Amino acid sequence: MPLSRSVGEMSAPSFCVPVFGTLAAIAILLAPAAASAQRGPAQGAAAQNAPSQGLRVVARVNDDAITDFDLSQRVLFAIKTSGLTDSPELRQRMAQQMLRQMIDERLQVQDSKRLGVKPTEGEIQNRYAEIERSAGMARGQFRQYLQSVGVAPDIATQQLEAQIAWAKIIRRRVRSQVDVSEAEIDDALSRMRANVGKTETRVAEIFVPVDRADSVDEGKRSADRIMEQLRRGAPFAAVAQQFSQGASAASGGDLGWVLPGSLDPALDVALERIQPRNYSDPIRSGAGWHILYVVDRRPFAASRPDEARLNLVQMTLALPPNASPDETNRATQEAQKAMSGVKQCSDLHVQARQVKGATSGDLNNIRVGDLSGNPQMYDQIPKLPIGGTAGPFRVAEGLQVVSLCSKAGGDGMPTRDAISQQLLLQKLDAAGRRYMRDLRRQATIDIKT
């Protein structure tokens, strides 16, 4: 496997791909009766069932209406994609929580229109392609799946629009207000060094926000309904994707590895009592209700060579798979000659320009463990001194030579860039929750009883 291809595979998108979404569930925001009447037969059972629902309005969000059909479809979709056992009782219990999420998503789409960042049709179709590729589906298969479970495909389209809209809002209105200073990174590194030898925990969470004092009980009821599904055997990651309203929802609630003192004090205390592969009861924090799941535990900062990150320069000499031995020998000699002229990694770019048919490029932040697809690369490249070269390696495109520019990590301590990114995500999550809270307070929301 060529090194450049393995890097591409590392960046493949996940099934749910909002950048900093507060909601990971697929929204069911169907058009009112007039639009429903325009749907063709391809919409399947969902469209056919709409008239029997009566299309009664259950909530108005500013000028947008949510009908009982919208809500029932949203509940059905959540059940089908979370692995829950469908029943009339389950649908009734889930309805209130689904309605709250639908209201938030309506507000996000409305705000994106106000800011002039409404998602384009091309962006929505690209997101469909990402979902299908990440789930191993053929083109168009996701829509077929929706039809097969009785859900109208335009429901997914509306949710994808909300996901993209929220990501754009975060970039436009929130990102510029959030920064991570070098002092904050230094402080985080100092705390981590003090924790060397302690136990770190890989944690996932389901988060239900509480924006007002009078909504604490409502949030607890939502968390209790989620707990009920977990106790019935629903997969934690699937439930988190559907129901969590934290930034980690898209990745199944995964918060990564956390150290003692990294979370809210109430969460830290509860975390100590949870055994691996178990989850907590709902825990109250200043932001809302949390259900924590402990994936695993390990000693912090234990040496992990596969986690080291490399910055490399790569040169490729084109050579067809069926090249003769003479052609291979000539290319090998040219590669070895180029290697002899490299004193620092940037020299490999210079050498590539002097070899007919050769190309070069930078490969940054490569995880050592991801080189294992090519045993020679995995064995040789991490051992290089800075400025050293390795190869030539036979890959699909020809022969590759690699030079090491820098190496970080592997001793168990994260790099400064990794710490900066983690702090940034934490700040964006908090700022996004405040922004969403303000949208709710400014909106006219009328929930029908």
Buried (B, 14 or more C-beta within 10 A) or exposed (E): BBBBBBBEEEEEBBBBBBBBBBBBBBBBBBBBBEEBEEBEEEBBBBBEBBEEBEBEEBBBBEEBBBBBBBBBBBBBBBBBBBBBEEEEEBBEBBBBBBBBBBBBBBBBBBBBEEEEBBBEEEBBEBBBEBBBBBEEBEEEEBBEBBBEBBBBBBBBBBBBBBBBBBBBBBBBBBBEEBEBEEEBBEEBBEEBEEBBEEEBBBBBBBBBBBBEEEBEEBBBBBBBBBBEBBEEEBBBBBBBBBBBBBBBBBBBBBBBBBBBEBBBEEBBEBBEEBEEEEBBEBBBBEBBBBBBBBBEBEEBBEEBEBBBBBBBBBBBBEBEEEBEEEEBEBBBEBBBEBBEEBEEBBBBBEBBEEBEEBBBBEBEBBBBEBBBEBEEBBEBBBEBEEBBBBBBBBBEBBBBBBBBBEBBBBBBBBBBBBBBEBBBBBBBBBBBBEBBBEBBEEBEBEEEE
